[in-house]
């Protein structure tokens, strides 16, 4: 079983400081330049208190460990 949950989306920039990421329960709201807005939804087993975020060539990747059940 996979220990990490990965969610990605394309964003209109290549600079992480130009994005605002707001966690809301099991969703992360992503707001960026030019009115960009996107919600990243994670399954309930994602541990949202330990997120890892990377941005590479306009692709935002957010990783969360899977909670032990």
C-alpha positions in Angstrom: 0.0 0.0 0.0 1.2 3.5 -0.8 2.4 5.5 2.3 2.2 8.9 0.6 -0.7 10.5 -1.2 0.3 12.9 -4.0 -2.0 15.5 -5.6 -0.9 17.7 -8.5 -2.2 20.5 -10.6 -1.0 22.8 -13.3 -0.6 26.5 -12.1 0.1 29.7 -14.1 3.5 30.4 -12.6 6.9 28.9 -11.7 7.4 30.7 -8.4 6.0 29.1 -5.3 5.9 32.5 -3.5 3.3 33.7 -6.0 0.9 31.1 -4.8 -1.3 31.2 -1.7 -2.1 27.7 -0.3 -4.8 27.5 2.4 -5.6 24.1 4.0 -9.3 23.6 4.8 -10.1 20.2 6.3 -9.0 17.7 3.5 -8.8 20.4 0.8 -6.1 22.8 -0.1 -7.2 26.0 -1.8 -4.6 27.3 -4.3 -4.8 30.9 -5.4 -2.4 32.4 -7.8 -1.8 35.2 -10.4 -4.4 36.3 -12.9 -7.4 35.1 -10.8 -6.2 31.5 -10.7 -8.0 29.4 -8.1 -8.1 25.6 -7.7 -9.0 23.2 -4.9 -6.9 20.1 -4.3 -8.9 17.4 -2.5 -7.2 14.7 -0.4 -8.8 11.5 0.9 -9.7 11.3 4.5 -6.7 9.1 5.3 -4.3 11.9 4.4 -2.4 13.4 7.3 -2.9 17.1 6.5 -0.7 18.2 9.3 2.4 17.0 7.5 2.3 18.3 4.0 5.3 18.6 1.6 4.9 21.1 -1.3 7.0 21.5 -4.5 6.5 23.5 -7.7 8.4 22.6 -10.8 7.8 24.1 -14.3 4.3 25.1 -13.5 3.3 21.8 -11.8 2.3 22.1 -8.2 2.8 18.8 -6.2 1.5 18.4 -2.7 2.3 15.2 -0.7 0.7 14.0 2.5 1.6 10.9 4.4 -1.2 8.3 4.8 -2.4 7.9 8.4 -1.9 4.6 10.1 -5.2 2.8 10.4 
